[in-house]
Amino acid sequence: MLVDTPLDKLVATYKTECNKDTKDPGTASCDELDYMRNCIFAAHGLAFEKKKWKTAFAGKGWYTVVPDFKAKMLSAPERATVTDLNDRAKACKANSKISAEDFKRVNAWFAALPKVPDGMPKDVFVDFEKSTPAKLVEFVVGDIDGEKKMKSYALEKFKNGAIVDYATGEDLPDVLVKIAKGDKVRIVRVDIDAGTVGTEDNPITEGTNVWFAYDAKDTLIAVAGAHYLWD
């Protein structure tokens, strides 16, 4: 029903057509919201890259990969639902709490931009390639909005326009998986959404992710940054 029913009518329509209740999307968990959004893409045959979603839809009788899938295959109502679910999931994840101490650490890192923050670790990655601390800072400051900005801009986006949470499992880039093994390392993920751009036929969501890995002594042992673009 997600492909042809507006979210605000989903519960009532499901009750009428199936004669039973379904969960209101407004009460769904962050993972459930992500799953519902990806169900719409799966219905059109998107070949997922993340193992999490490959596994989730593998074996579903209605899911068949379409090699030449394009975002424009989604109808206008579907695109509206995808955007709505994405917004709800981001709001949900924004409520994921990290410790006040870790927030202060990451906040101080952004406040030091555009200079290289003190205590930068030796393990630094830009788009998952080994790089230098200076290159990472240049990437983060520049990539948040497509061009270099003042440090106040990056700090403002961090404070007011970012999801800040702990990243585990499928949320981690490969370069941090080994670093994050064991229960002594925690990784703070900052997801700064640059907003949805593009056209109605080809909607695009883009932004910048920055990951901070801390050990049991609260030492920053690795940091990574990557730009994402979904169409």
C-alpha positions as CSV (number, residue, x, y, z in Angstrom):
1,M,0.0,0.0,0.0
2,L,3.0,2.3,0.4
3,V,3.2,2.7,-3.3
4,D,-0.3,4.1,-3.8
5,T,-1.5,5.3,-0.4
6,P,-0.6,8.6,1.3
7,L,0.9,8.0,4.7
8,D,-1.8,10.0,6.4
9,K,-4.4,7.6,5.0
10,L,-2.4,4.4,5.4
11,V,-3.9,3.1,8.7
12,A,-7.5,3.7,7.7
13,T,-7.1,2.3,4.2
14,Y,-5.3,-0.8,5.6
15,K,-8.1,-1.3,8.1
16,T,-10.8,-1.1,5.3
17,E,-9.1,-3.3,2.8
18,C,-7.4,-5.9,5.0
19,N,-9.9,-5.8,7.9
20,K,-7.1,-5.5,10.5
21,D,-4.9,-2.9,12.1
22,T,-1.5,-1.7,11.1
23,K,1.0,0.5,12.9
24,D,0.7,4.2,12.4
25,P,4.0,5.4,10.7
26,G,4.1,8.2,13.3
27,T,4.7,5.5,16.0
28,A,7.3,3.5,14.0
29,S,10.9,3.1,15.1
30,C,13.8,4.6,13.1
31,D,14.5,1.2,11.6
32,E,10.9,0.6,10.6
33,L,10.7,4.0,8.9
34,D,13.9,3.2,6.9
35,Y,12.4,-0.2,6.0
36,M,9.1,1.3,4.8
37,R,11.0,3.8,2.6
38,N,13.1,1.1,1.1
39,C,10.1,-1.1,0.5
40,I,9.0,1.5,-2.1
41,F,12.3,1.3,-3.9
42,A,12.3,-2.5,-3.6
43,A,8.8,-2.6,-5.2
44,H,10.4,-0.9,-8.3
45,G,13.5,-3.3,-8.3
46,L,16.3,-1.1,-6.9
47,A,19.5,-3.2,-6.5
48,F,20.5,-2.3,-2.9
49,E,24.2,-1.9,-2.1
50,K,23.9,-2.3,1.7
51,K,24.0,-5.8,3.0
52,K,21.2,-4.9,5.5
53,W,18.7,-4.1,2.7
54,K,19.9,-6.9,0.4
55,T,19.1,-9.3,3.2
56,A,15.9,-7.7,4.2
57,F,14.3,-8.1,0.7
58,A,16.1,-11.3,-0.4
59,G,13.5,-14.0,-1.0
60,K,10.5,-11.7,-1.1
61,G,8.3,-13.0,-3.8
62,W,7.4,-9.5,-5.0
63,Y,11.0,-8.2,-5.2
64,T,12.9,-8.5,-8.5
65,V,16.0,-6.5,-9.3
66,V,15.6,-4.1,-12.2
67,P,19.1,-3.4,-13.6
68,D,18.2,-0.1,-15.2
69,F,16.2,1.2,-12.2
70,K,15.9,5.0,-12.2
71,A,14.4,7.3,-9.5
72,K,12.0,8.7,-12.1
73,M,10.2,5.3,-12.1
74,L,8.6,6.4,-8.9
75,S,5.3,8.2,-9.2
76,A,4.8,11.7,-7.7
77,P,2.9,10.3,-4.7
78,E,5.6,7.7,-4.2
79,R,8.3,10.3,-4.2
80,A,6.3,12.3,-1.7
81,T,6.0,9.3,0.6
82,V,9.7,8.6,0.3
83,T,10.5,12.2,1.2
84,D,8.1,12.0,4.1
85,L,9.5,8.7,5.5
86,N,13.0,10.0,5.1
87,D,12.2,13.2,7.0
88,R,10.5,11.1,9.7
89,A,13.4,8.8,10.0
90,K,15.9,11.6,10.3
91,A,13.8,13.3,13.0
92,C,13.6,9.9,14.8
93,K,17.4,9.4,14.6
94,A,18.0,13.0,15.7
95,N,16.5,11.9,19.0
96,S,19.2,9.2,19.4
97,K,21.3,10.5,22.3
98,I,25.0,10.4,22.7
99,S,26.7,11.3,26.0
100,A,27.0,15.0,26.9
101,E,30.8,14.4,27.1
102,D,31.0,13.0,23.6
103,F,28.8,15.8,22.3
104,K,31.2,18.3,23.8
105,R,34.2,16.6,22.2
106,V,32.7,16.6,18.7
107,N,31.4,20.1,19.2
108,A,34.9,21.3,20.0
109,W,36.2,19.6,16.9
110,F,33.8,21.5,14.7
111,A,34.5,24.7,16.6
112,A,38.2,24.5,15.7
113,L,37.5,24.5,12.0
114,P,38.9,25.5,9.5
115,K,42.2,24.8,11.3
116,V,43.1,21.3,12.0
117,P,41.8,20.5,15.5
118,D,44.3,19.6,18.2
119,G,44.7,15.9,18.9
120,M,43.8,14.7,15.4
121,P,44.6,11.0,15.2
122,K,46.9,9.3,12.7
123,D,44.0,7.3,11.2
124,V,42.3,9.8,8.9
125,F,40.1,9.0,5.9
126,V,38.4,11.1,3.2
127,D,35.8,9.2,1.2
128,F,37.4,6.1,2.8
129,E,40.8,6.7,1.4
130,K,43.8,7.3,3.7
131,S,44.5,11.0,3.9
132,T,46.0,13.8,6.0
133,P,44.3,15.7,8.8
134,A,44.4,18.9,6.7
135,K,42.7,17.2,3.7
136,L,39.9,15.9,6.0
137,V,39.3,19.4,7.4
138,E,39.3,20.9,3.9
139,F,36.8,18.2,2.8
140,V,34.4,18.7,5.7
141,V,34.4,22.5,5.5
142,G,34.1,22.5,1.8
143,D,31.8,19.6,1.2
144,I,29.0,20.5,3.6
145,D,27.7,23.0,1.1
146,G,29.7,22.4,-2.1
147,E,32.2,25.1,-1.4
148,K,34.5,26.3,1.3
149,K,32.7,28.2,4.1
150,M,33.7,29.9,7.3
151,K,34.1,27.8,10.4
152,S,30.9,29.3,11.8
153,Y,28.9,27.8,9.0
154,A,30.2,24.3,9.6
155,L,29.6,24.7,13.3
156,E,26.1,26.0,12.8
157,K,25.3,23.1,10.5
158,F,26.6,20.7,13.1
159,K,24.6,22.2,15.9
160,N,21.3,22.8,14.0
161,G,21.2,20.6,10.9
162,A,22.8,17.3,11.8
163,I,21.9,13.9,13.2
164,V,24.4,13.0,15.9
165,D,24.4,9.4,17.2
166,Y,26.5,6.4,17.8
167,A,27.2,4.3,14.7
168,T,27.4,0.5,14.7
169,G,27.2,-2.4,12.3
170,E,25.8,-1.4,8.9
171,D,26.2,2.3,9.7
172,L,30.0,2.0,9.6
173,P,32.2,2.5,6.5
174,D,34.5,-0.5,5.9
175,V,37.6,1.5,7.0
176,L,36.2,1.8,10.5
177,V,34.9,-1.7,11.0
178,K,38.2,-3.1,12.2
179,I,38.9,-0.1,14.4
180,A,35.4,-0.4,15.9
181,K,35.7,-4.0,16.9
182,G,35.4,-4.8,20.5
183,D,33.4,-3.0,23.2
184,K,36.2,-0.5,24.0
185,V,35.6,1.7,21.0
186,R,32.6,3.9,20.3
187,I,32.0,5.9,17.1
188,V,30.0,9.1,16.9
189,R,28.5,9.7,13.6
190,V,27.5,13.2,12.4
191,D,25.2,13.3,9.4
192,I,24.8,16.8,7.9
193,D,22.1,16.8,5.2
194,A,22.7,19.4,2.5
195,G,19.0,19.2,1.6
196,T,17.1,17.6,-1.3
197,V,17.9,19.1,-4.7
198,G,17.4,18.1,-8.3
199,T,14.2,17.9,-10.2
200,E,10.8,16.3,-9.5
201,D,11.8,13.5,-12.0
202,N,15.2,13.1,-10.4
203,P,15.1,14.0,-6.7
204,I,18.5,14.0,-5.0
205,T,19.5,13.9,-1.3
206,E,23.1,14.7,-0.5
207,G,25.2,15.6,2.5
208,T,28.3,14.8,4.5
209,N,29.0,12.1,7.1
210,V,31.8,12.5,9.6
211,W,32.7,9.6,12.0
212,F,34.8,10.0,15.2
213,A,36.2,6.9,16.9
214,Y,37.1,7.1,20.6
215,D,38.8,4.5,22.7
216,A,38.1,3.7,26.4
217,K,40.4,6.5,27.5
218,D,38.4,9.0,25.4
219,T,41.2,9.5,22.9
220,L,40.2,10.2,19.3
221,I,41.8,7.3,17.5
222,A,40.3,7.7,14.0
223,V,38.2,10.1,12.0
224,A,36.6,9.8,8.6
225,G,34.5,11.9,6.3
226,A,32.4,10.9,3.2
227,H,30.1,12.7,0.9
228,Y,26.8,10.9,0.0
229,L,24.5,11.5,-2.9
230,W,21.3,9.5,-3.4
231,D,19.2,9.8,-6.5
